Amino acid sequence: MITVIGANEKEFKLNDNSCAILLEPRKYHDSSIIGYNKKEDRFMYDMYQFIEQLSDQGMSSEEAYEWFSFNTLGTYVSNYPIFLDSEDDSIACFSDDYKFIDNDWHKEGQQ
């Protein structure tokens, strides 16, 4: 069993064979993990907290947002995380198929 400590010290338990991607450097970004979807084996990060952590690593706010948009949202591989835009509860990711409903995310057509 793998344990990941996310935002607000919340523990996420994963099977040893999990392929969920954790973004590096983890010492910064694990604290912006706000969810884990076991069915899809995929983490959810708080988008604004993630961008703020890029700024904490030495980027300006503009550089952090640009880096996030191009290098993070522009990536698509299996088990890649998705990001919650906490201002409007929308999902920011490679696909428009996800919706945030009742404090959980769902892929269109799945519940």
Sequence and secondary structure as in RCSB ss.txt:
>XXXX:A:sequence
MITVIGANEKEFKLNDNSCAILLEPRKYHDSSIIGYNKKEDRFMYDMYQFIEQLSDQGMSSEEAYEWFSFNTLGT
YVSNYPIFLDSEDDSIACFSDDYKFIDNDWHKEGQQ
>XXXX:A:secstr
 EEEE GGG EEEE TT      SSHHHHGGGEEEEETTTTEEEEEHHHHHHHHHHTT  HHHHHHHIIIIITT 
  TT  EEEETTTTEEESS S EEEETTEEEETT  
